[in-house]
Structure formats: C-alpha cells, structure tokens
C-alpha cells in the first residue's frame, strides 16, 4: 500500500492518501479558494486549473464525507493507477509543488 503524499503549492495543498478499499485513494484539495460576491466558495488560481484537469482526466467519485474538494479514485487497472501518479508528479513539477517528507 502506498503512503500518504502531501504536496504544498503556492496557494493550496494536495493530499493523496490510501482509502479503505484496495486500489482506492482519497484526493483532497485544501486552500486556494475565494468567496464571490454572492457568498459562494470556488477554487481559484492554480487550484482551479489543477482540480479541473483532475476531474476531467480521472472522473473521481465524491468522498463519503461529501466535503467540497474531497474525492475518491478507484483504479481497476494498474496502468490507470500509474498514469494518475505520473500526472501528480508532473503537476508537482509544473506548478512548483513541494512534497512533505513523512
């Protein structure tokens, strides 16, 4: 089983950790949001682009907690899992993320 990964970007934090089911991961975006004039909270800046790409490419499920910015991914094939972690590493490089060593 993989370990938890926490990557800090300029204005938000991305956390990827194993979920309860095998080959499932919880993906959490925190920070990097603004509140517009009507009071709605929405992603902004780099988080908006990264979260949008993530949703488009991997079509995640909503997390059981039903919190905004939390998703669950289930990989049926190892190639898809590898593609996801390669994507995370690429985003870390592209957006100058710093991974916390635990």
Backbone as JSON, one array per atom type, in Angstrom:
{
  "sequence": "XXXXXXXXXXXXXXXXXXXXXXXXXXXXXXXXXXXXXXXXXXXXXXXXXXXXXXXXXXXXXXXXXXXXXXXXXXXXXXXXXXXXXXXXXXXXXXXXXXXXXX",
  "N": [[0.84, -1.19, 0.0], [0.48, 2.23, -0.73], [2.03, 5.19, 0.62], [0.86, 8.12, 2.4], [0.7, 11.14, 0.57], [1.58, 14.52, 0.64], [1.4, 17.51, -0.94], [2.54, 20.73, -1.2], [1.48, 23.61, -2.75], [1.68, 26.9, -4.26], [-0.67, 28.29, -3.39], [-2.39, 26.38, -2.37], [-3.03, 23.05, -1.01], [-2.39, 19.71, -1.86], [-3.47, 16.53, -1.1], [-2.89, 13.11, -1.18], [-4.04, 10.05, -0.29], [-4.17, 6.61, 0.8], [-7.32, 4.95, 0.52], [-10.08, 3.21, 2.16], [-10.78, 0.9, 0.65], [-9.08, -1.58, -1.38], [-6.7, -0.47, -3.83], [-7.79, 2.07, -3.99], [-7.96, 5.61, -3.58], [-7.95, 8.56, -1.61], [-8.36, 11.85, -2.53], [-7.51, 15.07, -1.75], [-8.14, 18.46, -1.96], [-7.1, 21.42, -0.53], [-7.48, 24.76, 0.63], [-6.71, 27.68, -1.43], [-9.06, 28.92, -2.41], [-11.71, 31.19, -3.21], [-14.23, 33.53, -2.14], [-17.06, 34.54, -3.76], [-19.04, 37.49, -4.67], [-21.68, 36.78, -4.1], [-21.44, 34.99, -2.07], [-20.66, 32.38, -2.58], [-18.31, 29.77, -2.42], [-15.43, 29.15, -4.32], [-12.95, 27.44, -6.29], [-9.73, 28.87, -7.01], [-7.14, 30.39, -9.03], [-4.15, 28.45, -9.43], [-5.14, 26.12, -8.3], [-7.73, 25.92, -9.33], [-7.29, 25.3, -12.05], [-5.78, 22.91, -11.83], [-7.49, 21.22, -10.34], [-9.69, 21.14, -12.05], [-8.56, 19.87, -14.33], [-7.92, 17.43, -13.12], [-10.49, 16.39, -12.46], [-11.55, 16.13, -15.05], [-9.78, 14.3, -16.3], [-9.73, 11.99, -14.64], [-12.25, 11.48, -13.59], [-13.44, 11.4, -10.81], [-15.06, 9.98, -7.85], [-17.34, 11.49, -5.51], [-16.23, 12.18, -2.21], [-16.91, 10.13, 0.71], [-17.34, 11.79, 2.88], [-18.51, 13.94, 1.78], [-17.52, 16.5, 1.5], [-16.52, 19.61, 0.06], [-14.04, 19.58, -2.44], [-12.94, 17.12, -1.85], [-12.24, 13.88, -2.96], [-12.7, 10.5, -4.25], [-10.79, 8.02, -5.74], [-10.89, 5.08, -7.64], [-9.01, 2.46, -8.8], [-9.18, 0.17, -11.33], [-7.38, -0.97, -12.99], [-3.85, -1.46, -13.09], [-2.36, 0.18, -14.79], [-3.81, 2.53, -15.03], [-3.64, 3.53, -12.45], [-0.89, 4.0, -12.31], [-0.72, 5.96, -14.28], [-2.12, 8.03, -13.01], [-0.43, 8.66, -10.77], [1.86, 9.44, -12.16], [0.81, 11.7, -13.38], [0.33, 13.3, -11.11], [2.98, 13.73, -10.25], [3.93, 15.16, -12.45], [2.35, 17.49, -12.32], [3.25, 18.47, -9.91], [5.83, 19.23, -10.58], [5.3, 21.11, -12.63], [3.76, 23.14, -11.39], [5.4, 23.9, -9.37], [5.37, 22.49, -6.87], [5.92, 21.44, -3.46], [6.84, 18.58, -1.88], [5.92, 17.1, 1.17], [7.98, 15.36, 3.37], [7.36, 12.46, 5.06]],
  "CA": [[0.0, 0.0, 0.0], [1.22, 3.48, -0.85], [1.97, 6.09, 1.78], [0.18, 9.4, 2.17], [1.53, 12.18, -0.05], [1.07, 15.87, 0.79], [2.17, 18.42, -1.8], [2.16, 22.13, -0.98], [1.66, 24.51, -3.88], [1.73, 28.3, -3.86], [-1.86, 28.75, -2.65], [-3.24, 25.28, -1.91], [-2.35, 21.81, -0.65], [-2.97, 18.5, -2.44], [-3.15, 15.35, -0.31], [-3.32, 11.83, -1.77], [-3.79, 9.01, 0.71], [-4.93, 5.39, 0.54], [-8.67, 4.87, 1.09], [-10.37, 1.94, 2.82], [-10.79, -0.21, -0.31], [-7.81, -1.75, -2.1], [-6.55, 0.29, -5.08], [-8.58, 3.3, -3.92], [-7.24, 6.71, -2.96], [-8.66, 9.8, -1.28], [-7.63, 13.02, -3.05], [-8.07, 16.22, -1.04], [-7.64, 19.8, -2.28], [-7.45, 22.35, 0.54], [-6.97, 26.11, 0.39], [-6.79, 28.14, -2.81], [-10.43, 29.21, -2.83], [-12.2, 32.55, -2.98], [-15.68, 33.66, -1.97], [-17.51, 35.61, -4.65], [-19.95, 38.48, -4.1], [-22.93, 36.18, -3.62], [-21.16, 34.13, -0.94], [-20.28, 31.03, -2.99], [-16.88, 29.48, -2.39], [-14.99, 28.47, -5.54], [-11.5, 27.32, -6.44], [-9.14, 29.97, -7.76], [-5.73, 30.28, -9.38], [-3.62, 27.17, -9.88], [-6.02, 25.04, -7.85], [-8.86, 25.83, -10.25], [-6.84, 24.59, -13.24], [-5.36, 21.56, -11.48], [-8.67, 20.45, -9.94], [-10.47, 20.93, -13.26], [-7.89, 18.82, -15.11], [-8.06, 16.18, -12.36], [-11.86, 15.9, -12.64], [-11.73, 15.75, -16.45], [-8.96, 13.14, -16.66], [-9.9, 10.8, -13.82], [-13.66, 11.31, -13.26], [-13.48, 10.84, -9.46], [-16.3, 9.95, -7.08], [-17.35, 12.38, -4.35], [-15.79, 11.49, -1.0], [-18.01, 9.81, 1.63], [-17.58, 12.92, 3.78], [-19.29, 14.89, 0.98], [-16.94, 17.83, 1.62], [-16.05, 20.18, -1.2], [-12.6, 19.42, -2.64], [-12.5, 15.77, -1.48], [-12.66, 12.91, -3.97], [-12.2, 9.14, -4.13], [-10.46, 7.37, -7.0], [-10.73, 3.62, -7.56], [-8.32, 2.0, -10.0], [-9.4, -1.24, -11.66], [-6.21, -1.44, -13.73], [-2.61, -0.84, -12.58], [-1.9, 1.22, -15.73], [-4.54, 3.76, -14.7], [-3.05, 4.0, -11.19], [0.42, 4.53, -12.67], [-0.96, 7.21, -15.0], [-2.5, 9.03, -12.02], [0.74, 9.1, -10.01], [2.71, 10.2, -13.09], [0.16, 13.0, -13.54], [0.59, 14.05, -9.87], [4.38, 14.17, -10.28], [4.05, 16.19, -13.49], [1.75, 18.72, -11.79], [4.15, 18.95, -8.85], [6.92, 19.92, -11.28], [4.8, 22.23, -13.42], [3.27, 24.2, -10.51], [6.42, 24.11, -8.33], [4.91, 21.96, -5.59], [6.93, 20.9, -2.55], [6.26, 17.42, -1.2], [6.31, 16.92, 2.56], [8.52, 14.03, 3.66], [6.84, 11.95, 6.33]],
  "C": [[0.89, 1.25, 0.0], [1.09, 4.29, 0.44], [1.21, 7.36, 1.4], [1.17, 10.4, 1.57], [0.84, 13.53, 0.14], [1.99, 16.8, 0.01], [1.65, 19.83, -1.59], [2.49, 22.93, -2.22], [1.59, 25.94, -3.36], [0.54, 28.7, -2.99], [-2.82, 27.64, -2.24], [-2.39, 24.05, -1.62], [-3.13, 20.64, -1.27], [-2.52, 17.32, -1.59], [-3.72, 14.13, -1.01], [-3.0, 10.77, -0.73], [-4.64, 7.79, 0.39], [-6.3, 5.43, 1.23], [-8.87, 3.47, 1.68], [-10.3, 0.74, 1.88], [-9.42, -0.35, -0.97], [-7.84, -1.0, -3.43], [-7.46, 1.51, -5.14], [-7.79, 4.36, -3.16], [-8.17, 7.88, -2.72], [-7.77, 10.94, -1.76], [-8.3, 14.25, -2.46], [-7.35, 17.5, -1.49], [-8.04, 20.71, -1.14], [-6.77, 23.7, 0.3], [-7.19, 26.51, -1.07], [-8.19, 28.41, -3.3], [-10.78, 30.64, -2.46], [-13.7, 32.5, -2.76], [-16.11, 34.82, -2.85], [-18.53, 36.51, -3.96], [-21.23, 37.9, -3.54], [-22.7, 35.17, -2.49], [-20.78, 32.7, -1.29], [-18.77, 30.88, -2.96], [-16.51, 28.73, -3.67], [-13.47, 28.44, -5.59], [-10.98, 28.48, -7.27], [-7.69, 29.66, -8.09], [-5.33, 28.91, -9.88], [-4.51, 26.01, -9.46], [-7.17, 24.84, -8.82], [-8.46, 25.02, -11.49], [-6.52, 23.13, -12.91], [-6.56, 20.69, -11.11], [-9.57, 20.17, -11.15], [-9.88, 19.84, -14.14], [-8.05, 17.46, -14.44], [-9.45, 15.58, -12.58], [-12.08, 15.4, -14.06], [-11.01, 14.45, -16.78], [-9.33, 11.87, -15.91], [-11.33, 10.55, -13.35], [-13.85, 10.7, -11.86], [-14.89, 10.81, -8.87], [-16.2, 11.0, -5.97], [-16.94, 11.56, -3.13], [-16.98, 11.18, -0.1], [-18.34, 10.96, 2.58], [-18.43, 13.99, 3.11], [-18.8, 16.33, 1.15], [-16.46, 18.3, 0.26], [-14.53, 20.02, -1.29], [-12.06, 18.07, -2.23], [-13.1, 14.77, -2.46], [-12.08, 11.54, -3.66], [-11.96, 8.6, -5.54], [-10.33, 5.88, -6.75], [-10.13, 3.16, -8.87], [-8.55, 0.52, -10.2], [-8.18, -1.84, -12.35], [-4.96, -0.73, -13.21], [-2.08, 0.27, -13.49], [-2.54, 2.57, -15.4], [-3.97, 4.39, -13.41], [-1.69, 4.64, -11.47], [0.27, 5.87, -13.38], [-1.31, 8.34, -14.03], [-1.28, 9.55, -11.27], [1.76, 9.83, -10.89], [2.14, 11.6, -13.29], [0.43, 13.88, -12.31], [2.02, 14.58, -9.87], [4.6, 15.27, -11.31], [3.49, 17.52, -13.0], [2.63, 19.33, -10.71], [5.3, 19.74, -9.48], [6.43, 21.2, -11.95], [4.37, 23.41, -12.55], [4.18, 24.44, -9.31], [5.93, 23.69, -6.94], [6.07, 21.4, -4.77], [6.27, 19.78, -1.76], [6.82, 17.31, 0.21], [6.83, 15.5, 2.74], [8.03, 13.6, 5.02], [7.51, 10.66, 6.68]]
}
